[in-house]
Amino acid sequence: GILDAIIVQGDASEASESLAKAKEEFAELGRSWQDVKKYMIVAHELQVMMGSYGLNLFTPDAVRESGRPLSLGMLEIKDPYPGQTKTLWLRYCRAGDGQRFNSRILVDADGGLRGGAVKLDFDVEADPEAANSQLQLSKQEFVNCFCSSPLLSEALRQFSTTDNSTKNVPEGIAINLDVTISDPTKEEADADLMDTLNVRQAVLLEIWDADMQDDFLGECLLPPLGSLSASAKRYVLPVLPAPPEKGSTRYHSKKFAKVNCEGFLHVEASWTFPCEEVPPLPDAADMERRVKREEILHTGKLRLKIVKAEGLKGASRSFRREGSDPYVCMYVRNEALVEKDKIPPGFDQYGWHQTALGRHECYWTTSKKSATRNPEWNEEKEFMLRTGAFERRTKQAYHLELTSRQATRNRDDYYASVLGNKEELRMYFGSKDATGPGTQHSVQIYMGDNMHQFKDKLAAACKAEASVETNRKRKLQLEAVAKDVGYRHSVMVFVPSVKLRELAQQGKVGVNSYEYKRLYRIEEQDPSSWQPLDSICTFMHYSNIYSFGRSVAQRLRVVDSTEQYKLKNNRLRQFEREQKKLNERLVELNTPSKCFGYAKFQHPSDGLSPEWRPVIIDRSEQVGTSKRSYKVSYVFSKQIANPAMSDDGLTPGPMYQEELDEDSILPVVSDPKIKDSIRGEHKEFLARAKILKDQGMAESEIVRQLNAELKKTWEKARDSEDGDGALPPQPPTITLADVQEAIRSKDDDATLGTFPPGSTLATLSPTMSPASTTR
């Protein structure tokens, strides 16, 4: 818009570029001028409202349409110097990039303007790349502008609430949906939680006497695996008779005979869970890699050593008075199985592991010691045991794979059991003729409903369905969904793979093929085949992408977005990162390398007039100076028009930076991290810089050695990261300036001395510690 406007007597082409300085010069020379800012603002507003010529002033088309020559009278400005030559001086701010310009238009003695158009708008044709960067407005920016401006948001509210009548609103068309609710009663989530707290695998040690009939000498239960530690500890277990309760011990007819069991069994045991370090999971991880990660997360390593036994019962036969010939057998029971469950393959009705022949599986049998009541074995072995609920869910029966198709099917079934959910609830919407479970409600879903409204309607449909449901299990599932579905749940749409879509495009031949059915079955159970939908978007927004509103019901899945589920679904992790990125605010940027603030910008076309503009301030690389200079990148400026953007999409590239001194920048935060003399993740390493320097090492060699140690420490933390699968960010390298700053510090102990344990590398990863650094 117009910032200032005057009419000065005579020709002002030789005056200073700055209008403020020019006014001082006019006063010294005795030249008079008159302020006409008000008239020019009114004239500009009238042209914008009444014409279609944009923001530019005095364009040839606008002058031609007015039918009058361009003059002061046309602008309703009374000529202050009639009969004399004068100059109309306009100072304005250009739209698009905010640059300030001056335009001097010569006015003849009759008041006619002899200048051309005043370009208050950005010249798109002259610089199309800059225009594309400066003038493009995204939907999020448009909505944010409306919401942050009371004037605009109130106008929108009045426009949308003027007519509340619905008599002329056309009837909505219901869309067809096939909705699956995963784990409606949260039984599988509770089972996973129980596995975390307690492994739910019982280890039974039975002692037998080796003779022709193998007499039972007693048994011991190992302490719960969840109570064991990763370091081996010795346990003295009393040898007891088999309890009479069913399922509490492995059934064997000889165990329940009247025998007196006595003595103690000495063992050493340790439990490591998970069995190994969990590898990081990239976004593009395939199904096999995700299954492997799940197996590691649910598998522990038991290290068991049978040391000795003391005071065992002697032999029952007279010719073996010296003692028995004892040996120890190990059996495992899955405690996640209960009697009411359907017995999965590989278990008996009480959860004891069985072989393919239906016999109890003996995991380990020690050697036999002859004629002793105090045997010593000192035998050790390792076992890989899965958690109870995970094993119950993924255990497969023994298969004889005669063909590759059978092997592929068995593998697909296993992958689906690891990644999918066995407990699911189906609901259907839109089909008036459908009958059966999932259709006994009158709730309709429309194209204008967003995902929040859809979840509310889903809860209402489940509540209505539960009121007429007779099956007890399904009724409980419906009631649980009606009560619990909310903001934690994500709505996802099925996205088939490229190969599956190609088969579907072949018509009946492709759809009826074995490969299509196999892929559809496995992808339907694969969490990464389901794309989350934005909660504020409607089905209309996704109609062209996912074909909502057509005759064929679109598949939807509603899941509780737990951390465990995010590890299985690559799309959900990527979606949440994108949502987090959209919610980031540039004004909150404050890292050791960059900070948001303001910088004094001098307009080159306005006599270097100053203006404080928002910028991204980079960390200074200068050392040993009282005042530092900083490289800044303007957020809204022509300098960042060309597309040199960083990976995070927030900060401009380095080629459009400008170097300013410390007095010309103003960080927004009171304690900017870019002004720290040493980065937090570098403190431990730079503490050794002065020592290495005193040992005669060159500064460049110190930089190389410290960076090598920093990289090695980060790689170790990255490989051991087992949180949500996200890789720890790689720290910035140590520069020569950092080493010089550390060396010249007068008080190393105060500046770089002792730090609280675990705080020096907290920005790298919680798993990194000073002890892991190479010394």
matplotlib code that plots the C-alpha trace (Angstrom):
import matplotlib.pyplot as plt

x = [0.0, 0.9, 3.1, 3.5, 2.7, 3.6, 3.5, 6.7, 7.3, 9.5, 11.4, 12.5, 14.5, 17.8, 16.7, 17.8, 16.3, 14.8, 11.7, 12.4, 15.9, 14.4, 11.9, 14.8, 16.6, 13.5, 13.3, 16.9, 16.4, 13.1, 11.1, 7.6, 5.6, 2.1, 1.0, -1.5, -1.3, -5.0, -6.1, -3.8, -5.0, -8.6, -7.9, -6.1, -8.9, -11.5, -9.5, -9.2, -12.9, -14.4, -12.1, -10.5, -6.9, -5.3, -3.3, -1.2, -2.0, -2.4, -2.4, -3.2, -6.4, -7.7, -7.0, -8.6, -11.8, -12.1, -12.4, -10.5, -6.9, -4.9, -4.6, -4.6, -8.3, -9.1, -7.6, -9.6, -6.4, -6.4, -3.3, -1.2, 1.1, -1.0, 0.9, 4.1, 5.8, 5.7, 6.4, 4.0, 6.2, 4.8, 6.4, 4.8, 5.2, 4.9, 2.6, 4.1, 7.5, 7.0, 9.8, 9.6, 9.9, 9.6, 7.9, 8.3, 5.7, 6.2, 3.1, 2.9, 1.6, -2.0, -2.0, -1.6, 0.5, 3.2, 4.3, 3.4, 1.9, 2.9, 3.5, 2.2, 1.8, 4.5, 5.7, 4.9, 6.1, 9.5, 10.3, 8.0, 10.0, 10.0, 6.3, 5.5, 7.3, 5.9, 2.3, 1.3, -1.1, -1.8, -5.1, -3.6, -2.3, -5.7, -7.5, -5.0, -5.3, -9.1, -9.0, -6.3, -8.2, -11.3, -12.6, -12.3, -13.5, -16.6, -17.5, -17.2, -19.3, -22.1, -22.1, -22.4, -25.1, -27.4, -29.8, -30.3, -33.3, -32.9, -36.0, -34.1, -31.2, -31.1, -31.3, -27.9, -26.8, -25.6, -22.3, -21.5, -18.8, -17.5, -16.0, -13.7, -13.0, -9.8, -9.6, -12.9, -12.7, -8.9, -8.2, -5.1, -3.8, -4.3, -2.5, 0.5, 0.6, 0.5, 3.4, 5.4, 4.8, 5.0, 6.3, 3.6, 5.7, 6.2, 9.3, 9.0, 11.9, 11.1, 13.6, 13.4, 15.2, 16.7, 15.8, 13.7, 10.5, 11.8, 10.5, 9.4, 11.6, 9.9, 9.6, 10.5, 9.0, 11.5, 10.6, 8.6, 10.7, 9.7, 11.3, 14.7, 17.5, 19.9, 22.7, 22.7, 21.7, 21.6, 18.3, 17.8, 14.4, 12.7, 11.8, 8.1, 5.5, 3.2, 0.2, -3.2, -4.8, -5.4, -3.2, -0.9, 1.7, 2.3, 0.2, 2.0, 0.5, 3.6, 3.7, 0.5, 1.5, 2.1, 5.8, 7.7, 9.6, 12.5, 15.7, 16.7, 17.7, 20.4, 20.1, 21.5, 19.2, 19.1, 16.5, 17.2, 14.2, 14.2, 16.6, 18.7, 18.9, 15.9, 17.0, 15.7, 12.7, 12.8, 9.6, 9.9, 10.4, 8.8, 6.6, 9.4, 11.4, 8.4, 7.6, 11.2, 11.1, 7.9, 9.5, 12.5, 10.2, 8.3, 11.2, 13.4, 16.6, 16.6, 20.0, 19.6, 22.3, 21.4, 24.1, 23.3, 20.7, 20.9, 19.1, 17.0, 14.8, 16.7, 15.8, 12.8, 14.5, 16.8, 19.6, 20.2, 20.8, 23.4, 20.8, 19.0, 20.2, 18.7, 18.3, 16.3, 13.8, 12.5, 9.0, 7.3, 3.7, 2.0, 0.1, -1.7, -4.0, -7.1, -9.4, -12.2, -9.9, -9.9, -6.8, -4.2, -1.9, 1.1, -0.5, -2.6, -5.7, -3.7, -1.1, 1.8, 3.8, 3.4, 5.2, 3.6, 2.9, 0.8, 3.4, 4.6, 7.6, 10.8, 13.0, 16.0, 17.2, 20.4, 22.8, 22.1, 24.1, 24.5, 23.8, 23.7, 21.3, 23.5, 24.1, 26.2, 25.5, 26.9, 25.2, 24.1, 21.9, 20.1, 16.5, 14.6, 11.1, 8.3, 5.8, 2.6, 0.1, 2.3, 3.0, -0.7, -1.5, 1.2, 1.6, 1.0, 0.4, 3.0, 2.7, 4.1, 5.1, 5.2, 4.9, 6.1, 2.4, 1.9, 5.0, 3.9, 0.5, 1.9, 4.3, 1.5, -0.7, 2.1, 2.8, -0.9, -1.0, 2.0, 0.9, -2.9, -5.7, -7.7, -10.5, -12.4, -15.9, -17.6, -20.1, -21.8, -23.3, -25.3, -26.8, -30.6, -31.1, -28.4, -29.3, -27.5, -24.9, -23.6, -26.6, -29.3, -29.2, -30.4, -27.3, -26.2, -22.8, -22.7, -20.0, -19.9, -19.1, -15.6, -13.8, -14.8, -18.5, -18.0, -16.6, -19.6, -22.0, -20.1, -20.6, -24.3, -24.6, -22.8, -25.1, -28.2, -26.8, -26.1, -29.7, -30.9, -27.9, -28.4, -24.9, -23.2, -19.7, -20.6, -22.9, -20.0, -17.8, -20.5, -21.0, -17.2, -16.9, -19.9, -18.3, -14.6, -14.3, -12.9, -9.9, -7.4, -8.8, -7.6, -9.8, -7.9, -8.7, -7.5, -4.8, -3.9, -0.5, 0.4, 0.4, -3.0, -4.5, -3.0, -4.7, -8.0, -7.8, -7.7, -11.3, -12.7, -9.5, -7.4, -9.9, -10.5, -6.8, -5.0, -2.4, -5.1, -6.8, -3.5, -2.3, -5.7, -5.8, -2.4, -2.6, -5.9, -4.2, -1.1, -1.4, 0.8, -1.8, -4.1, -3.7, -4.8, -7.3, -7.2, -9.8, -10.8, -11.3, -14.5, -15.2, -15.7, -12.0, -10.9, -13.6, -11.2, -8.3, -10.1, -13.4, -15.8, -19.5, -19.5, -21.7, -18.9, -18.5, -15.1, -13.1, -12.4, -10.6, -10.8, -7.9, -6.6, -3.3, -1.1, 2.6, 2.7, 0.4, 2.5, 5.5, 3.5, 2.0, 4.6, 1.9, 0.6, 4.1, 4.7, 1.2, 1.9, 5.2, 3.5, 0.8, 3.5, 5.3, 2.2, 1.7, 5.2, 5.4, 8.4, 8.4, 9.2, 12.4, 15.3, 18.0, 21.8, 22.1, 19.1, 16.8, 13.8, 14.1, 14.1, 16.8, 17.2, 16.5, 17.5, 15.4, 17.7, 15.1, 14.0, 17.3, 18.2, 15.3, 15.3, 12.6, 12.7, 11.8, 11.4, 14.4, 16.1, 19.4, 22.2, 24.8, 27.9, 31.2, 33.3, 35.4, 37.4, 35.5, 33.5, 30.8, 29.9, 28.2, 25.4, 24.0, 20.3, 17.7, 14.6, 11.4, 9.3, 11.7, 12.7, 16.0, 14.3, 12.2, 14.3, 13.8, 16.8, 15.0, 16.2, 14.9, 12.6, 10.9, 11.1, 14.4, 15.8, 18.9, 22.4, 22.8, 20.2, 21.7, 22.9, 25.6, 24.7, 26.4, 25.0, 23.3, 21.2, 19.5, 16.9, 16.2, 12.6, 13.5, 15.2, 17.9, 18.8, 20.8, 22.8, 24.6, 26.0, 29.7, 29.7, 26.9, 25.5, 26.3, 29.9, 30.8, 32.1, 34.4, 35.6, 36.6, 39.5, 40.6, 42.9, 44.5, 45.2, 46.6, 49.0, 50.2, 51.3, 48.5, 47.6, 44.1, 43.1, 44.0, 42.1, 39.0, 39.3, 39.8, 36.9, 34.6, 35.5, 34.7, 31.4, 30.4, 31.3, 29.2, 26.2, 26.4, 26.4, 23.3, 21.6, 22.1, 20.9, 17.8, 14.7, 12.0, 9.4, 11.6, 12.8, 16.5, 18.4, 19.4, 23.0, 24.7, 26.5, 30.2, 32.7, 34.3, 37.7, 36.1, 34.6, 38.0, 39.6, 36.9, 37.4, 41.2, 41.2, 38.7, 40.5, 38.6, 38.1, 36.8, 34.0, 33.1, 33.6, 34.1, 31.8, 28.3, 25.4, 25.4, 23.5, 23.1, 25.9, 24.5, 20.8, 20.2, 21.6, 19.7, 18.7, 20.8, 24.0, 26.2, 29.7, 30.9, 30.2, 32.8, 36.1, 38.9]
y = [0.0, 3.7, 4.8, 8.4, 10.9, 14.5, 17.1, 19.1, 22.3, 21.9, 18.8, 16.5, 14.0, 15.1, 14.8, 12.0, 8.5, 8.6, 10.7, 11.6, 13.0, 14.7, 16.6, 17.9, 19.0, 20.8, 22.6, 23.8, 24.9, 26.7, 24.5, 23.9, 20.6, 19.5, 16.2, 14.3, 10.9, 10.8, 11.5, 8.9, 6.2, 7.0, 7.0, 3.7, 2.1, 3.3, 1.9, -1.5, -1.7, -0.4, -1.9, -5.3, -4.0, -5.3, -3.3, -1.3, 2.4, 4.5, 1.5, 2.4, 0.2, 2.0, 5.5, 4.5, 3.2, 6.4, 8.4, 11.3, 12.3, 11.5, 14.6, 16.0, 16.9, 13.3, 12.4, 15.1, 16.9, 20.7, 21.9, 23.7, 25.2, 26.2, 27.2, 25.6, 22.3, 20.0, 16.4, 13.8, 11.7, 8.3, 6.1, 2.6, -1.0, -3.6, -6.5, -10.0, -9.3, -6.1, -4.2, -0.4, 1.8, 5.4, 6.7, 10.3, 11.4, 14.7, 17.0, 19.7, 23.3, 22.2, 19.4, 16.5, 13.5, 12.5, 9.2, 5.6, 3.0, 2.6, -1.1, -1.8, -5.5, -8.1, -8.4, -12.0, -11.9, -10.4, -13.0, -16.1, -18.3, -15.6, -15.1, -18.8, -18.8, -15.6, -15.6, -19.2, -19.8, -23.2, -24.3, -24.4, -20.8, -19.6, -21.3, -20.0, -16.4, -16.6, -18.0, -15.6, -12.5, -11.6, -9.4, -12.2, -15.0, -13.0, -12.3, -16.0, -16.9, -14.4, -15.7, -19.3, -18.7, -16.3, -18.9, -21.8, -23.2, -26.8, -27.0, -26.3, -28.5, -31.6, -35.0, -36.5, -39.6, -42.4, -44.0, -47.7, -48.6, -51.9, -51.1, -53.3, -52.5, -54.1, -55.6, -54.1, -55.3, -54.6, -58.2, -58.5, -55.1, -56.3, -59.6, -57.7, -55.6, -58.7, -60.2, -57.1, -57.4, -61.1, -63.4, -66.0, -69.0, -71.5, -73.7, -77.0, -79.2, -82.8, -85.3, -88.9, -92.1, -93.9, -97.5, -99.9, -98.1, -94.5, -93.6, -90.1, -88.3, -84.9, -81.6, -77.9, -74.8, -72.1, -68.6, -66.6, -65.5, -61.9, -61.9, -63.1, -60.7, -60.6, -61.6, -65.2, -65.9, -69.1, -70.5, -73.4, -75.0, -77.5, -80.8, -81.3, -83.9, -83.2, -81.1, -82.7, -79.8, -80.3, -78.2, -77.0, -79.7, -81.9, -85.0, -88.3, -91.4, -92.1, -88.6, -89.1, -92.3, -92.1, -91.1, -89.1, -86.4, -84.7, -82.7, -79.5, -78.6, -76.0, -74.0, -70.8, -68.9, -65.6, -64.1, -61.5, -59.8, -59.0, -61.7, -59.3, -55.6, -54.5, -53.2, -49.8, -49.9, -47.7, -46.3, -48.6, -51.8, -54.8, -57.3, -59.8, -57.2, -56.0, -59.6, -60.2, -57.1, -58.4, -61.8, -60.1, -57.9, -60.9, -63.4, -63.8, -65.8, -68.1, -69.3, -72.2, -74.2, -77.3, -77.3, -80.1, -81.7, -82.6, -85.1, -86.8, -89.7, -93.0, -95.9, -97.9, -101.2, -103.0, -103.7, -99.9, -98.9, -96.3, -94.0, -93.3, -92.7, -89.2, -87.0, -83.8, -83.0, -79.5, -78.8, -75.4, -74.4, -71.4, -69.6, -67.3, -70.2, -70.8, -73.8, -72.0, -71.1, -73.0, -75.2, -74.0, -76.5, -77.5, -77.4, -79.6, -78.3, -76.8, -75.1, -77.6, -77.7, -80.8, -82.3, -83.1, -86.6, -85.3, -86.0, -83.4, -81.7, -82.2, -79.1, -80.6, -83.7, -83.8, -86.6, -89.5, -89.7, -93.2, -94.4, -91.1, -88.9, -85.8, -85.7, -82.9, -82.0, -78.5, -78.6, -75.4, -74.6, -71.6, -71.5, -69.0, -68.6, -66.4, -64.5, -66.4, -64.3, -63.9, -67.6, -68.4, -66.0, -67.2, -70.9, -72.9, -76.6, -78.8, -78.6, -81.0, -78.6, -80.6, -77.6, -74.0, -72.9, -74.6, -73.1, -69.6, -70.0, -71.2, -68.2, -65.8, -67.3, -66.8, -63.2, -62.4, -63.9, -61.8, -58.5, -58.8, -58.9, -62.1, -60.2, -58.0, -56.6, -55.8, -53.1, -52.1, -48.8, -47.6, -50.9, -50.9, -54.5, -56.0, -58.2, -59.9, -58.9, -55.3, -54.0, -53.9, -50.1, -47.1, -44.9, -43.4, -42.0, -39.1, -37.6, -34.4, -36.2, -35.9, -38.6, -37.2, -37.3, -40.8, -42.1, -40.6, -42.3, -45.5, -45.5, -44.8, -47.7, -50.1, -49.0, -49.6, -52.9, -54.0, -53.5, -56.2, -58.5, -62.0, -63.3, -62.5, -62.2, -59.9, -57.9, -57.2, -56.1, -53.7, -52.2, -51.8, -49.9, -47.7, -46.7, -46.4, -45.2, -41.7, -39.4, -42.2, -44.3, -43.8, -44.3, -46.0, -46.9, -50.0, -49.3, -52.3, -52.8, -52.1, -55.8, -56.4, -53.4, -54.8, -58.1, -56.4, -54.5, -57.8, -58.5, -61.8, -63.6, -61.6, -61.5, -65.2, -66.1, -67.7, -64.9, -62.2, -64.1, -64.8, -61.1, -59.8, -62.0, -61.2, -57.4, -57.2, -58.3, -56.2, -53.0, -51.2, -51.6, -49.2, -45.5, -43.1, -40.4, -36.9, -36.4, -32.9, -34.0, -35.4, -38.3, -35.8, -34.8, -38.4, -39.3, -39.1, -40.8, -43.7, -43.9, -43.1, -42.7, -45.5, -48.6, -50.9, -50.5, -49.1, -50.9, -48.9, -50.0, -48.4, -49.1, -47.8, -46.0, -47.5, -47.4, -51.1, -50.7, -47.9, -50.2, -52.4, -49.7, -47.8, -45.5, -44.5, -43.5, -41.4, -39.8, -38.7, -37.2, -35.2, -34.0, -33.0, -31.2, -29.2, -28.3, -27.0, -23.2, -21.4, -18.8, -21.6, -22.7, -22.6, -25.2, -25.0, -24.4, -22.2, -19.8, -17.7, -13.9, -10.6, -8.8, -5.2, -5.1, -2.1, -1.4, -0.7, 1.2, 3.4, 5.0, 2.0, 2.7, 0.0, -2.6, -5.5, -8.6, -12.2, -14.4, -17.7, -17.0, -19.4, -20.2, -18.0, -19.7, -16.8, -17.2, -14.9, -11.7, -9.4, -9.1, -11.9, -11.8, -14.2, -15.4, -14.9, -16.0, -13.9, -15.8, -13.4, -12.0, -12.3, -13.8, -17.1, -17.3, -19.9, -23.4, -24.1, -25.5, -27.7, -31.2, -30.0, -27.6, -24.7, -23.0, -21.6, -22.8, -21.3, -19.6, -16.9, -15.9, -12.5, -11.8, -9.3, -8.1, -8.9, -5.5, -6.1, -9.3, -9.9, -13.5, -14.1, -16.3, -14.8, -17.5, -18.5, -21.7, -20.4, -18.1, -21.0, -21.1, -24.9, -27.3, -29.6, -32.8, -31.6, -30.7, -34.1, -34.4, -30.8, -31.2, -33.2, -30.6, -28.7, -31.9, -33.1, -29.7, -29.8, -33.2, -31.6, -32.5, -30.1, -28.4, -30.0, -33.4, -32.8, -32.0, -35.3, -37.4, -35.9, -36.2, -39.8, -40.5, -38.5, -40.5, -43.8, -42.9, -41.9, -45.1, -47.2, -45.3, -45.7, -49.4, -49.9, -47.6, -49.7, -47.0, -46.3, -47.2, -43.6, -43.2, -40.8, -37.7, -37.5, -34.7, -31.8, -32.2, -30.5, -27.6, -26.0, -23.0, -25.2, -26.6, -23.2, -21.9, -24.8, -24.4, -20.6, -20.9, -19.7, -21.9, -25.3, -26.8, -24.3, -24.3, -27.9, -29.8, -32.4, -32.8, -34.7, -38.4, -39.0, -35.2, -34.6, -36.6, -36.3, -34.6, -37.6, -40.4, -41.6, -44.7, -42.8, -42.1, -40.8, -44.4, -45.4, -42.9, -44.2, -43.0]
z = [0.0, -0.1, 2.8, 1.9, -0.9, -1.4, -4.2, -4.3, -6.2, -9.3, -10.6, -7.8, -9.8, -8.3, -4.7, -2.3, -2.7, 0.8, 1.0, 4.6, 3.7, 0.7, 2.9, 5.0, 1.8, 0.6, 3.9, 3.6, 0.0, 0.8, -1.6, -0.4, -0.6, 0.3, 1.8, -0.4, 1.1, 2.0, -1.5, -3.0, -0.6, -1.5, -5.2, -5.0, -3.0, -5.6, -8.5, -6.8, -5.9, -9.1, -11.7, -12.5, -13.0, -9.8, -7.3, -9.8, -10.0, -13.1, -15.5, -19.2, -19.1, -16.0, -17.5, -20.8, -19.1, -17.1, -20.3, -18.8, -19.0, -15.9, -13.8, -10.3, -10.7, -11.6, -8.2, -6.5, -5.5, -5.7, -7.5, -4.9, -7.5, -10.5, -13.6, -12.3, -12.9, -9.9, -8.9, -7.3, -5.1, -4.0, -1.5, -1.3, -0.2, -2.9, -2.4, -2.3, -0.9, 1.1, -0.7, -0.4, -3.5, -4.6, -7.7, -8.9, -11.4, -13.2, -13.2, -15.8, -15.2, -16.1, -13.5, -16.0, -14.9, -17.3, -15.6, -16.3, -14.1, -10.4, -9.8, -6.3, -7.1, -7.6, -11.2, -11.9, -15.5, -14.6, -12.0, -12.2, -9.8, -7.1, -7.6, -7.3, -3.9, -2.6, -3.8, -3.5, -0.6, 0.8, 2.3, 5.8, 5.5, 4.2, 7.1, 9.7, 8.3, 8.7, 12.2, 13.4, 12.1, 14.1, 11.2, 8.6, 10.9, 12.0, 8.3, 7.5, 10.6, 9.6, 6.1, 7.2, 9.8, 8.0, 6.8, 9.2, 7.3, 5.9, 3.8, 0.6, 1.4, -0.9, 0.8, 1.4, -0.4, 2.0, 1.1, 1.3, 3.8, 5.1, 8.5, 10.6, 14.3, 15.4, 18.9, 20.0, 23.7, 23.9, 24.9, 22.7, 24.0, 27.5, 26.7, 25.3, 28.4, 30.6, 28.5, 29.3, 33.0, 33.2, 30.5, 31.3, 30.6, 33.5, 33.5, 35.3, 36.3, 37.0, 38.6, 37.7, 38.7, 35.7, 35.8, 33.9, 35.0, 35.7, 39.2, 40.0, 42.5, 42.6, 40.8, 41.1, 39.5, 38.4, 39.7, 37.2, 34.3, 34.7, 38.2, 36.9, 36.0, 33.0, 35.3, 36.5, 40.1, 42.1, 43.4, 45.8, 44.9, 47.2, 45.6, 46.0, 45.0, 42.1, 43.2, 42.8, 41.0, 37.3, 35.0, 37.8, 36.7, 33.7, 33.8, 34.2, 35.9, 37.9, 39.3, 41.3, 43.0, 46.8, 46.9, 49.4, 47.7, 49.5, 48.9, 47.1, 43.6, 43.0, 39.7, 38.2, 35.9, 34.0, 31.7, 29.0, 27.4, 24.6, 23.5, 21.5, 20.6, 18.6, 15.2, 14.0, 11.7, 8.6, 7.1, 4.0, 6.0, 4.3, 6.0, 6.7, 8.5, 10.6, 11.5, 12.5, 14.8, 16.4, 17.1, 18.8, 20.9, 22.2, 22.6, 25.6, 26.3, 29.3, 30.4, 32.8, 34.6, 36.6, 39.3, 41.7, 44.0, 47.7, 49.8, 47.1, 47.9, 47.7, 45.4, 46.3, 45.5, 47.9, 45.5, 45.1, 48.6, 47.7, 46.1, 42.9, 39.3, 39.0, 35.9, 35.3, 32.6, 31.7, 30.4, 29.6, 30.1, 28.4, 31.2, 28.8, 27.8, 29.9, 29.8, 28.0, 25.1, 21.9, 22.2, 19.6, 17.9, 19.9, 23.4, 25.6, 27.3, 30.2, 28.0, 28.3, 25.1, 22.9, 20.0, 16.6, 18.0, 20.9, 23.6, 26.1, 24.7, 26.8, 26.2, 28.0, 29.7, 31.7, 32.0, 34.5, 37.7, 39.1, 42.6, 44.5, 46.5, 46.0, 42.2, 40.6, 37.0, 36.3, 32.9, 31.2, 28.2, 26.6, 25.5, 23.4, 24.8, 23.4, 25.6, 26.4, 24.5, 21.4, 21.3, 21.7, 18.8, 16.4, 17.1, 14.0, 13.6, 12.0, 8.2, 5.6, 2.8, -0.4, -2.8, -2.9, -2.8, 0.5, 1.9, 0.7, 2.2, 5.6, 5.6, 4.8, 7.6, 10.1, 9.0, 9.3, 12.8, 13.9, 12.5, 12.3, 14.9, 15.5, 17.3, 14.9, 14.6, 11.2, 10.6, 7.4, 6.2, 3.2, 1.9, 2.5, 1.4, 3.5, 6.5, 9.2, 11.8, 11.4, 9.5, 12.2, 12.6, 10.8, 10.9, 7.6, 6.6, 4.1, 2.0, 4.0, 7.3, 8.6, 10.5, 13.9, 12.8, 11.4, 14.7, 16.5, 14.1, 14.4, 18.2, 17.7, 15.2, 17.6, 20.4, 18.3, 17.1, 20.7, 21.7, 19.4, 19.4, 20.9, 20.7, 24.0, 22.7, 19.9, 22.2, 24.5, 21.6, 20.3, 23.8, 24.2, 20.8, 21.6, 24.9, 24.0, 20.4, 20.5, 19.7, 20.3, 17.4, 13.9, 10.8, 8.0, 4.4, 2.7, 0.1, -2.1, -3.5, -7.1, -7.9, -6.4, -8.3, -11.6, -11.0, -10.2, -13.5, -15.4, -14.6, -13.6, -14.7, -12.3, -9.4, -9.5, -9.6, -6.7, -6.5, -6.2, -3.4, -1.6, -1.8, -0.8, 2.2, 3.4, 2.7, 4.4, 7.6, 7.1, 9.1, 6.6, 3.9, 5.8, 5.3, 8.1, 7.2, 8.6, 11.3, 10.0, 6.4, 5.0, 2.8, 0.0, 0.3, -0.3, -2.9, -5.9, -4.2, -2.5, -4.5, -1.7, -2.8, -5.3, -5.4, -4.1, -0.4, 0.5, 3.3, 6.5, 9.6, 13.0, 15.4, 18.7, 17.8, 20.5, 20.3, 19.7, 16.7, 15.3, 15.1, 12.7, 10.5, 8.4, 7.0, 10.5, 11.6, 8.5, 8.8, 12.4, 11.4, 8.7, 11.1, 13.6, 10.9, 10.0, 13.6, 14.0, 14.5, 13.0, 15.8, 18.3, 16.4, 18.9, 18.3, 18.8, 15.0, 14.2, 15.9, 14.9, 15.3, 13.6, 11.6, 10.5, 6.8, 4.7, 1.7, -1.3, -3.3, -0.3, 0.8, 2.9, 5.3, 8.1, 8.8, 11.3, 9.4, 10.5, 9.8, 10.6, 12.4, 12.0, 14.6, 14.4, 13.6, 14.9, 18.1, 20.1, 19.2, 21.4, 18.8, 16.5, 13.1, 12.2, 8.9, 8.5, 6.0, 5.5, 5.9, 3.7, 1.1, -2.6, -1.4, -0.6, -3.7, -5.5, -4.2, -2.1, 0.9, 3.7, 4.5, 7.2, 4.9, 7.4, 6.8, 3.5, 1.9, 2.6, -0.7, 0.2, 3.5, 4.5, 7.2, 9.9, 13.1, 16.5, 16.9, 13.7, 14.9, 17.7, 18.6, 19.8, 22.8, 25.7, 25.9, 22.3, 22.0, 19.0, 21.4, 23.5, 23.1, 23.0, 21.8, 24.5, 22.6, 22.1, 25.7, 26.7, 23.7, 23.7, 27.3, 26.0, 23.4, 25.7, 26.9, 23.4, 22.5, 25.4, 24.2, 21.0, 18.7, 15.9, 16.1, 12.8, 14.0, 17.2, 15.1, 13.2, 16.3, 18.2, 15.2, 14.9, 18.5, 18.2, 15.1, 16.8, 19.9, 17.7, 15.7, 18.9, 20.2, 16.8, 16.7, 20.3, 20.0, 20.9, 21.5, 18.9, 16.0, 15.3, 14.6, 16.9, 14.9, 13.9, 15.8, 13.9, 13.4, 15.7, 13.8, 14.1, 15.6, 18.4, 19.2, 19.2, 21.5, 23.9, 23.9, 24.6, 27.5, 30.6, 33.1, 31.6, 34.8, 35.2, 31.5, 30.4, 33.6, 35.3, 34.0, 35.5, 34.5, 31.2, 30.5, 28.1, 25.2, 26.0, 22.7, 20.8, 22.4, 25.9, 25.4, 24.9, 27.9, 28.5, 29.3, 25.7, 24.3, 23.0, 25.2]

ax = plt.figure().add_subplot(projection="3d")
ax.plot(x, y, z, "-o")
ax.set_aspect("equal")
plt.show()
